[in-house]
């Protein structure tokens, strides 16, 4: 039996779920949307039990293209999610005299002050006696967010089901354009439009796409003040559900990290936690997952795929899905509704050459 709907979203992570939510909000009936949840071998970014969101991702301290608009959308999204799954805090970037990028970061601070909107504040402060002795300056960013991303995605799936969206599980094997419709897995599902929200699975369908598969780690330590802010930089530290969490996104490689790599990553996070707390921290839990990062610019992608009519893509936000995806899914929904170009150039699929979007013909044919 064929399940036929106007719109199929392939992927039930944050990218696919926020897109489905915006489609419902734009007036599309739930019965016209189907979400296919492909089974994944590895944990994905949307499974993270503790995630952060602020407008200065990565080691650099600069405003990325459209990041303030994206953060405003993320702020709205998180404000509407269940209070027990998120909290609004401040983010702190610590600088030290030994920090090789200190001079550049100070110049960046002066430059961004003229670009900030009223919704985001960045202040330069000086450390107190509670900070490590090598900290010379602090950039404090407000607001910022800490969230249980896995919990938010579970909450969204339940809400979308209640509003009539159908969820199917299974492995995406083939995608064919037949008689003006997209056929999923040899006609098991048919859709007039299809949105690929595949996360790290996307490059297996587009082998020439510039990308990195980056492994991220989280470790959970002993109980700590639940009001602790986020400390960002090379990885991050924060608290969620009354525990201290250390997180970092690194190890760009296709295969799962081996035992020694994983232990080195966890030891590095434990060291940061110890420096922050002034005492040794025992790890009580850990999490590891794979994230997709797009190109050298490390910006996500959203829009219609060149050469594949009515086939769209959204993803590639790496560890910063909470920052970028509510914004891009909203813009993608507007493009689907109006057929006008609304997604900013910096995120459009056509920022890559046509050849980069040539699909694996065994998996996708139009």
The 8 nearest C-alpha neighbors of each residue, nearest first, counted from 0:
[[1, 2, 187, 186, 188, 3, 189, 185],
 [2, 0, 187, 188, 3, 186, 189, 182],
 [1, 3, 188, 189, 187, 0, 4, 186],
 [2, 4, 189, 188, 190, 1, 5, 191],
 [3, 5, 190, 31, 6, 32, 189, 2],
 [6, 4, 191, 190, 31, 192, 32, 7],
 [5, 7, 192, 32, 190, 4, 193, 191],
 [8, 6, 193, 33, 190, 32, 34, 194],
 [9, 7, 34, 194, 193, 10, 35, 33],
 [10, 8, 35, 195, 196, 34, 194, 7],
 [9, 11, 196, 36, 197, 15, 12, 35],
 [10, 12, 15, 36, 16, 34, 13, 35],
 [11, 13, 45, 14, 15, 10, 16, 152],
 [12, 14, 16, 15, 45, 17, 152, 11],
 [15, 13, 12, 17, 16, 324, 196, 314],
 [14, 16, 11, 18, 196, 10, 12, 13],
 [15, 17, 19, 13, 18, 14, 11, 12],
 [16, 18, 20, 19, 14, 15, 13, 325],
 [19, 17, 328, 15, 21, 16, 20, 22],
 [20, 18, 22, 16, 17, 21, 15, 23],
 [19, 21, 17, 23, 18, 22, 16, 24],
 [20, 22, 24, 18, 23, 19, 329, 25],
 [23, 21, 19, 25, 24, 20, 27, 332],
 [22, 24, 27, 20, 26, 21, 25, 28],
 [23, 25, 21, 22, 26, 20, 27, 19],
 [26, 24, 22, 23, 27, 21, 332, 336],
 [25, 27, 23, 24, 28, 22, 21, 29],
 [26, 28, 23, 22, 25, 29, 31, 24],
 [29, 27, 30, 31, 26, 23, 32, 163],
 [28, 30, 163, 164, 31, 32, 162, 23],
 [29, 31, 163, 28, 164, 32, 165, 33],
 [32, 30, 4, 29, 5, 28, 6, 33],
 [33, 31, 6, 29, 30, 164, 7, 4],
 [32, 34, 165, 7, 166, 164, 8, 35],
 [35, 33, 8, 166, 9, 7, 165, 167],
 [34, 36, 9, 167, 168, 10, 166, 37],
 [35, 37, 168, 10, 11, 167, 169, 34],
 [38, 36, 170, 169, 168, 171, 35, 10],
 [37, 39, 170, 169, 36, 40, 168, 171],
 [40, 38, 41, 37, 42, 43, 170, 200],
 [41, 39, 38, 42, 43, 37, 200, 289],
 [42, 40, 39, 43, 288, 289, 255, 287],
 [41, 43, 288, 46, 289, 287, 44, 40],
 [44, 42, 288, 289, 45, 46, 41, 290],
 [43, 45, 46, 290, 47, 288, 289, 318],
 [46, 44, 12, 43, 47, 149, 13, 148],
 [45, 47, 149, 44, 43, 42, 48, 148],
 [46, 48, 149, 49, 45, 148, 44, 50],
 [49, 47, 147, 149, 148, 46, 50, 150],
 [50, 48, 147, 47, 146, 148, 239, 145],
 [51, 49, 146, 145, 148, 147, 47, 48],
 [52, 50, 145, 144, 146, 53, 49, 321],
 [51, 53, 144, 322, 143, 321, 145, 319],
 [52, 54, 143, 55, 144, 56, 322, 51],
 [53, 55, 70, 66, 56, 67, 52, 62],
 [56, 54, 53, 60, 61, 62, 57, 59],
 [57, 55, 54, 53, 58, 319, 59, 60],
 [56, 58, 59, 55, 232, 233, 60, 234],
 [57, 59, 232, 233, 60, 56, 234, 231],
 [60, 58, 57, 61, 104, 56, 55, 232],
 [59, 61, 55, 104, 107, 58, 62, 108],
 [62, 60, 59, 107, 63, 55, 111, 108],
 [61, 63, 66, 55, 64, 111, 60, 54],
 [62, 64, 66, 61, 65, 55, 54, 67],
 [65, 63, 66, 62, 345, 67, 298, 343],
 [66, 64, 68, 67, 69, 63, 62, 343],
 [65, 67, 69, 63, 68, 64, 70, 54],
 [68, 66, 70, 69, 65, 71, 54, 116],
 [69, 67, 71, 66, 65, 70, 72, 326],
 [70, 68, 66, 326, 72, 67, 71, 323],
 [69, 71, 73, 67, 72, 68, 322, 74],
 [70, 72, 74, 68, 69, 73, 67, 75],
 [73, 71, 75, 69, 326, 70, 74, 325],
 [74, 72, 70, 76, 75, 71, 322, 325],
 [73, 75, 71, 77, 72, 76, 70, 78],
 [76, 74, 78, 72, 73, 77, 71, 79],
 [75, 77, 73, 79, 74, 78, 72, 80],
 [76, 78, 80, 79, 74, 75, 73, 85],
 [77, 79, 75, 76, 80, 74, 82, 81],
 [80, 78, 77, 76, 75, 81, 82, 74],
 [79, 81, 77, 78, 82, 76, 151, 84],
 [80, 82, 83, 84, 79, 85, 151, 78],
 [83, 81, 84, 85, 80, 86, 78, 79],
 [82, 84, 81, 85, 86, 240, 80, 147],
 [83, 85, 147, 82, 81, 146, 150, 151],
 [86, 84, 146, 82, 145, 83, 147, 87],
 [85, 87, 145, 144, 88, 146, 82, 84],
 [86, 88, 144, 143, 142, 145, 85, 89],
 [89, 87, 143, 228, 144, 142, 86, 90],
 [90, 88, 141, 143, 228, 142, 140, 229],
 [89, 91, 229, 140, 139, 230, 143, 228],
 [92, 90, 139, 230, 138, 231, 229, 93],
 [91, 93, 138, 231, 137, 230, 232, 139],
 [92, 94, 137, 136, 134, 91, 138, 95],
 [95, 93, 136, 134, 135, 137, 101, 98],
 [96, 94, 134, 135, 98, 97, 133, 136],
 [95, 97, 98, 135, 133, 94, 101, 134],
 [98, 96, 95, 99, 133, 101, 94, 100],
 [97, 99, 95, 101, 100, 96, 94, 102],
 [98, 100, 101, 97, 102, 96, 103, 95],
 [101, 99, 103, 98, 102, 104, 94, 105],
 [100, 102, 104, 98, 103, 99, 105, 94],
 [103, 101, 105, 104, 100, 106, 99, 98],
 [104, 102, 106, 100, 105, 101, 107, 108],
 [103, 105, 107, 101, 106, 102, 60, 100],
 [104, 106, 108, 102, 107, 103, 101, 109],
 [107, 105, 103, 109, 108, 104, 110, 102],
 [108, 106, 104, 110, 105, 109, 111, 61],
 [107, 109, 105, 106, 111, 110, 104, 112],
 [110, 108, 106, 107, 112, 111, 105, 113],
 [111, 109, 107, 108, 112, 113, 106, 114],
 [110, 112, 114, 113, 108, 109, 107, 115],
 [111, 113, 114, 110, 109, 115, 108, 121],
 [112, 114, 111, 115, 110, 109, 116, 108],
 [115, 113, 111, 112, 116, 110, 62, 67],
 [116, 114, 112, 113, 111, 119, 117, 120],
 [115, 117, 118, 119, 114, 67, 120, 113],
 [116, 118, 119, 115, 120, 114, 67, 121],
 [117, 119, 116, 120, 71, 115, 142, 141],
 [120, 118, 117, 116, 141, 142, 115, 121],
 [119, 121, 141, 140, 122, 118, 117, 115],
 [122, 120, 140, 139, 138, 141, 119, 123],
 [123, 121, 139, 138, 124, 120, 140, 137],
 [124, 122, 138, 137, 139, 121, 136, 125],
 [125, 123, 137, 136, 138, 122, 126, 139],
 [124, 126, 136, 137, 135, 127, 123, 134],
 [127, 125, 130, 136, 135, 134, 137, 124],
 [126, 128, 129, 130, 125, 131, 132, 134],
 [127, 129, 130, 126, 131, 132, 125, 134],
 [128, 130, 127, 131, 126, 132, 275, 276],
 [131, 129, 128, 127, 126, 132, 134, 275],
 [132, 130, 133, 134, 129, 274, 275, 128],
 [131, 133, 134, 130, 128, 135, 126, 129],
 [132, 134, 95, 131, 135, 96, 97, 94],
 [135, 133, 95, 132, 94, 131, 136, 93],
 [134, 136, 95, 94, 133, 96, 126, 125],
 [137, 135, 125, 94, 124, 134, 93, 126],
 [136, 138, 93, 124, 92, 123, 125, 94],
 [139, 137, 123, 92, 91, 122, 124, 121],
 [138, 140, 91, 122, 121, 90, 137, 123],
 [141, 139, 121, 90, 89, 120, 142, 91],
 [142, 140, 89, 120, 143, 119, 90, 121],
 [141, 143, 89, 88, 140, 119, 87, 144],
 [144, 142, 53, 89, 88, 141, 87, 52],
 [143, 145, 87, 52, 51, 88, 86, 146],
 [144, 146, 51, 86, 85, 50, 52, 87],
 [147, 145, 85, 50, 148, 49, 84, 51],
 [146, 148, 49, 48, 84, 150, 149, 50],
 [149, 147, 151, 150, 146, 47, 48, 45],
 [148, 150, 46, 152, 48, 47, 151, 147],
 [149, 151, 153, 147, 148, 152, 154, 84],
 [150, 152, 154, 148, 153, 149, 155, 147],
 [151, 153, 155, 149, 154, 150, 156, 148],
 [154, 152, 150, 156, 155, 151, 149, 157],
 [153, 155, 151, 157, 152, 156, 150, 158],
 [156, 154, 152, 158, 157, 153, 159, 151],
 [157, 155, 159, 153, 158, 154, 160, 152],
 [156, 158, 160, 154, 155, 159, 161, 153],
 [157, 159, 155, 161, 160, 156, 154, 162],
 [160, 158, 162, 156, 161, 157, 164, 155],
 [159, 161, 164, 157, 163, 162, 158, 156],
 [160, 162, 158, 159, 163, 157, 164, 156],
 [163, 161, 159, 160, 29, 164, 158, 28],
 [162, 164, 29, 160, 30, 161, 165, 159],
 [165, 163, 29, 160, 30, 32, 159, 33],
 [164, 166, 33, 34, 163, 160, 167, 32],
 [167, 165, 34, 35, 33, 164, 168, 36],
 [168, 166, 35, 36, 34, 165, 169, 33],
 [169, 167, 36, 35, 37, 166, 38, 170],
 [170, 168, 37, 38, 36, 171, 167, 35],
 [169, 171, 37, 38, 172, 168, 36, 39],
 [172, 170, 37, 173, 169, 184, 183, 174],
 [173, 171, 184, 170, 362, 174, 183, 185],
 [174, 172, 362, 184, 363, 183, 171, 175],
 [173, 175, 363, 183, 182, 362, 184, 364],
 [176, 174, 364, 182, 181, 363, 365, 177],
 [177, 175, 365, 181, 180, 182, 364, 179],
 [176, 178, 180, 179, 175, 181, 182, 365],
 [179, 177, 180, 176, 181, 182, 175, 191],
 [178, 180, 177, 176, 181, 191, 365, 190],
 [181, 179, 191, 177, 176, 178, 190, 182],
 [180, 182, 176, 190, 175, 189, 191, 177],
 [181, 183, 189, 186, 175, 174, 188, 185],
 [182, 184, 174, 188, 186, 185, 173, 189],
 [185, 183, 173, 186, 172, 187, 174, 182],
 [186, 184, 183, 187, 182, 173, 174, 175],
 [185, 187, 182, 188, 183, 184, 189, 1],
 [186, 188, 1, 184, 185, 183, 2, 0],
 [189, 187, 2, 183, 186, 1, 3, 182],
 [190, 188, 3, 182, 181, 183, 186, 2],
 [191, 189, 5, 4, 6, 181, 192, 7],
 [190, 192, 180, 5, 6, 181, 193, 189],
 [193, 191, 6, 309, 190, 310, 5, 7],
 [192, 194, 7, 310, 6, 8, 311, 190],
 [195, 193, 311, 8, 312, 310, 9, 196],
 [194, 196, 312, 9, 197, 311, 8, 313],
 [197, 195, 10, 313, 15, 9, 14, 314],
 [196, 198, 10, 200, 201, 195, 199, 9],
 [197, 199, 200, 314, 201, 291, 196, 315],
 [198, 200, 291, 201, 290, 197, 212, 289],
 [199, 201, 197, 198, 203, 202, 204, 39],
 [200, 202, 197, 203, 199, 204, 198, 205],
 [203, 201, 205, 206, 204, 200, 208, 199],
 [202, 204, 201, 205, 206, 200, 359, 199],
 [203, 205, 202, 359, 358, 201, 206, 362],
 [206, 204, 358, 202, 203, 207, 208, 356],
 [205, 207, 202, 208, 203, 204, 359, 358],
 [208, 206, 355, 205, 209, 356, 357, 354],
 [207, 209, 355, 206, 205, 210, 202, 356],
 [210, 208, 294, 293, 207, 211, 355, 295],
 [211, 209, 293, 294, 292, 208, 212, 291],
 [210, 212, 292, 213, 251, 291, 293, 252],
 [211, 213, 291, 251, 253, 252, 290, 292],
 [214, 212, 251, 290, 250, 289, 249, 211],
 [215, 213, 289, 250, 249, 288, 248, 290],
 [214, 216, 248, 288, 247, 287, 249, 289],
 [217, 215, 287, 247, 246, 286, 248, 288],
 [218, 216, 246, 286, 285, 245, 287, 244],
 [217, 219, 285, 245, 244, 284, 286, 282],
 [220, 218, 244, 284, 282, 283, 243, 285],
 [221, 219, 282, 243, 283, 281, 242, 280],
 [220, 222, 242, 243, 223, 281, 280, 283],
 [221, 223, 242, 241, 243, 220, 224, 225],
 [222, 224, 242, 243, 241, 225, 221, 238],
 [223, 225, 226, 227, 241, 222, 238, 242],
 [226, 224, 241, 227, 238, 223, 239, 240],
 [227, 225, 224, 228, 238, 88, 241, 223],
 [228, 226, 225, 224, 238, 237, 229, 223],
 [227, 229, 89, 88, 90, 237, 226, 230],
 [230, 228, 90, 237, 236, 91, 231, 89],
 [229, 231, 91, 236, 235, 90, 92, 237],
 [232, 230, 235, 92, 91, 229, 234, 233],
 [231, 233, 58, 234, 92, 235, 57, 230],
 [234, 232, 58, 235, 231, 247, 57, 248],
 [235, 233, 247, 232, 246, 231, 248, 236],
 [234, 236, 231, 246, 230, 245, 232, 247],
 [237, 235, 245, 230, 244, 229, 246, 231],
 [236, 238, 229, 244, 243, 228, 227, 230],
 [237, 239, 243, 242, 244, 225, 227, 241],
 [240, 238, 241, 242, 225, 243, 49, 237],
 [239, 241, 242, 238, 225, 83, 243, 84],
 [242, 240, 225, 239, 222, 223, 238, 224],
 [243, 241, 222, 238, 239, 223, 240, 221],
 [242, 244, 238, 220, 219, 237, 223, 221],
 [245, 243, 219, 237, 238, 218, 236, 220],
 [244, 246, 236, 218, 217, 268, 235, 219],
 [247, 245, 217, 235, 234, 216, 236, 244],
 [246, 248, 234, 216, 215, 235, 249, 217],
 [247, 249, 215, 214, 216, 213, 234, 318],
 [248, 250, 214, 213, 215, 251, 247, 216],
 [249, 251, 214, 213, 252, 248, 215, 256],
 [252, 250, 213, 212, 249, 211, 214, 253],
 [253, 251, 254, 212, 250, 213, 211, 214],
 [252, 254, 212, 255, 251, 213, 211, 214],
 [255, 253, 252, 256, 257, 212, 251, 214],
 [254, 256, 257, 253, 252, 214, 289, 41],
 [257, 255, 260, 261, 254, 258, 250, 214],
 [256, 258, 260, 259, 261, 255, 254, 262],
 [257, 259, 261, 260, 262, 256, 263, 255],
 [258, 260, 262, 261, 257, 263, 256, 264],
 [261, 259, 263, 257, 262, 258, 256, 264],
 [260, 262, 264, 258, 259, 263, 256, 257],
 [261, 263, 265, 259, 264, 260, 266, 258],
 [264, 262, 266, 260, 261, 265, 259, 267],
 [265, 263, 261, 267, 262, 266, 260, 268],
 [264, 266, 262, 268, 267, 263, 269, 261],
 [265, 267, 269, 263, 268, 264, 262, 270],
 [268, 266, 270, 264, 265, 269, 263, 271],
 [267, 269, 265, 271, 270, 266, 245, 272],
 [268, 270, 266, 272, 271, 267, 273, 265],
 [269, 271, 273, 267, 268, 272, 266, 274],
 [272, 270, 274, 268, 273, 269, 275, 267],
 [271, 273, 269, 275, 270, 274, 276, 268],
 [272, 274, 279, 270, 278, 276, 275, 271],
 [275, 273, 271, 277, 272, 276, 270, 131],
 [276, 274, 272, 273, 277, 271, 131, 130],
 [275, 277, 273, 278, 274, 272, 279, 280],
 [276, 278, 274, 273, 275, 279, 131, 272],
 [279, 277, 273, 276, 280, 274, 275, 272],
 [280, 278, 273, 281, 277, 276, 272, 269],
 [281, 279, 273, 220, 278, 282, 269, 272],
 [280, 282, 220, 283, 221, 279, 269, 219],
 [283, 281, 220, 219, 284, 218, 280, 221],
 [282, 284, 220, 219, 281, 221, 285, 218],
 [285, 283, 219, 282, 218, 286, 220, 217],
 [286, 284, 218, 217, 219, 287, 283, 216],
 [287, 285, 217, 216, 218, 288, 284, 47],
 [288, 286, 216, 215, 217, 42, 285, 214],
 [287, 289, 42, 43, 215, 214, 44, 41],
 [288, 290, 214, 43, 213, 44, 215, 42],
 [289, 291, 317, 213, 44, 212, 199, 214],
 [292, 290, 315, 199, 317, 212, 198, 211],
 [291, 293, 317, 315, 211, 210, 297, 316],
 [292, 294, 210, 297, 315, 298, 299, 209],
 [295, 293, 209, 210, 296, 297, 292, 211],
 [294, 296, 297, 293, 210, 209, 298, 292],
 [295, 297, 294, 298, 293, 299, 292, 345],
 [298, 296, 293, 295, 294, 292, 299, 316],
 [297, 299, 296, 293, 316, 300, 346, 315],
 [300, 298, 315, 316, 314, 346, 293, 297],
 [299, 301, 346, 313, 314, 347, 348, 315],
 [302, 300, 313, 312, 347, 346, 348, 327],
 [301, 303, 311, 312, 347, 348, 331, 304],
 [304, 302, 311, 310, 312, 305, 309, 348],
 [303, 305, 311, 307, 348, 310, 306, 302],
 [306, 304, 307, 303, 349, 353, 356, 348],
 [305, 307, 308, 304, 353, 356, 357, 365],
 [308, 306, 310, 304, 305, 309, 365, 303],
 [307, 309, 310, 306, 303, 304, 305, 365],
 [310, 308, 192, 311, 307, 193, 303, 191],
 [311, 309, 193, 308, 307, 303, 194, 192],
 [312, 310, 303, 194, 302, 304, 195, 193],
 [311, 313, 195, 301, 194, 302, 196, 303],
 [312, 314, 301, 196, 300, 14, 195, 302],
 [315, 313, 299, 316, 300, 198, 196, 14],
 [314, 316, 299, 291, 292, 293, 317, 300],
 [315, 317, 299, 320, 319, 314, 292, 318],
 [318, 316, 290, 292, 291, 319, 315, 320],
 [317, 319, 320, 316, 290, 44, 248, 215],
 [320, 318, 322, 316, 317, 321, 323, 52],
 [319, 321, 316, 324, 322, 323, 318, 317],
 [322, 320, 319, 323, 52, 324, 73, 325],
 [321, 323, 320, 319, 52, 73, 70, 69],
 [324, 322, 320, 69, 326, 321, 325, 327],
 [323, 325, 327, 326, 320, 328, 14, 321],
 [324, 326, 328, 73, 327, 72, 323, 17],
 [327, 325, 69, 72, 329, 324, 328, 323],
 [326, 328, 324, 330, 329, 325, 331, 323],
 [327, 329, 18, 331, 325, 330, 326, 324],
 [328, 330, 332, 326, 327, 331, 21, 325],
 [331, 329, 327, 333, 332, 328, 342, 341],
 [330, 332, 328, 334, 333, 329, 327, 302],
 [331, 333, 335, 329, 330, 334, 22, 328],
 [332, 334, 330, 336, 331, 335, 337, 329],
 [335, 333, 338, 331, 337, 336, 332, 339],
 [336, 334, 332, 333, 338, 337, 331, 339],
 [335, 337, 333, 334, 338, 332, 25, 339],
 [336, 338, 339, 334, 335, 333, 340, 332],
 [339, 337, 334, 335, 336, 340, 333, 341],
 [340, 338, 337, 334, 341, 333, 335, 336],
 [339, 341, 342, 334, 338, 343, 337, 302],
 [340, 342, 334, 339, 330, 343, 333, 331],
 [341, 343, 330, 340, 344, 347, 331, 346],
 [344, 342, 345, 346, 341, 347, 65, 340],
 [345, 343, 347, 346, 342, 350, 349, 348],
 [344, 346, 343, 347, 350, 64, 298, 300],
 [347, 345, 300, 344, 301, 343, 299, 348],
 [346, 348, 344, 349, 301, 302, 300, 350],
 [349, 347, 350, 300, 304, 302, 351, 301],
 [348, 350, 351, 347, 305, 352, 353, 304],
 [349, 351, 348, 347, 352, 345, 344, 346],
 [352, 350, 349, 348, 355, 353, 356, 208],
 [353, 351, 354, 355, 349, 350, 356, 348],
 [352, 354, 355, 356, 351, 305, 357, 349],
 [355, 353, 357, 356, 352, 207, 351, 208],
 [354, 356, 208, 207, 353, 352, 357, 351],
 [357, 355, 354, 353, 205, 358, 208, 305],
 [356, 358, 354, 355, 205, 359, 353, 207],
 [359, 357, 205, 204, 360, 356, 363, 206],
 [358, 360, 204, 361, 362, 205, 363, 206],
 [361, 359, 363, 362, 358, 364, 357, 204],
 [360, 362, 359, 363, 173, 364, 358, 204],
 [361, 363, 173, 360, 359, 174, 172, 204],
 [364, 362, 174, 360, 175, 173, 358, 359],
 [365, 363, 175, 360, 176, 174, 362, 361],
 [364, 176, 175, 307, 363, 177, 308, 174]]
